Amino acid sequence: MAAENFYLLEETIHLLQQIKKNLKMQELDPLTINLGEQAINSKIQMLIRNLDILMSAKDRDPRQLKLFVEVEGLLEFLRKLQAALAHSDYVEDFRRKKGSTVVVKINDSLARIIAGLDDWSTIAEQKLWAHQKDRFANSYLEHLPLPSSADYFYVFVKELNPVQTRYLHPFVPSQLARQKERSTEDLLKYDSLDPITGMRQFAAKDNTAFPGSYLRIIAGHHRTFELYRRFINGELSGDTLLLVKRMV
């Protein structure tokens, strides 16, 4: 994602939370909504603009998975909004107020957004949640290899997603850009001068007989982000192991 749009995702999630609270996204009924006064207001149009930019990005940003986690019902809401715009009882009134060109642009944007979110939904099913579908959320860690020293532990690259992993520091776009220039081998190589450092913690659905599935990364978060980005882009196996220094 381009540097100028780096913070657009957080802004959009905040906007969606406002819309969800104000318009009751889960209860949106295209047969009763007043398009001219409620649904297609400045916030909705800003939402469509932002999401269109996010979904049109050539490079997949792992943070976009947060749209599925933090904004429940987003795809359903947009589909209902699309249906409401197409409904004959309302579309003519909206055309009179906003113009037919605006209606066409919004419909085109919604079609692109929905297609993009469908793709992200598939990614979430195949890569975000797939390894946690057993009885316990951390069952996949039962046979996780142990390093030779207790000062370290291994992490699967597929775990480095924005749901399981939390970071101590915020991301800096310029630092993420530098990580993109490095080879995968270099990113995975242990750096004794600047090691990826963190800890495991237990999540609610974990079995305490296995390692905890919740990760806290204290140092090296730009490297782990880039490794996960390569995973969701099909450039790296999610079962690739990464050595992490245990925080003391």
Secondary structure, DSSP 4 states (H G I P E B T S, - for coil): --GGGTTHHHHHHHHHHHHHHHHTGGG--TTT--IIIIISSHHHHHHHHHHHHHHH-SSPPGGGGHHHHHSTTHHHHHHHHHHHHH-HHHHHHHHHHH-HHHHHHHHHHHHHHHHHHHHHHHHIIIIISGGG-SSSTTGGGTT----SSTTEEEEEGGG-STTTEEESS---HHHHHHHHTS-HHHHHS--SSS--EEEEE--TT--TTS--SEEEEEE-HHHHHHHHHHHHTTSS-TT-EEEEEEP-
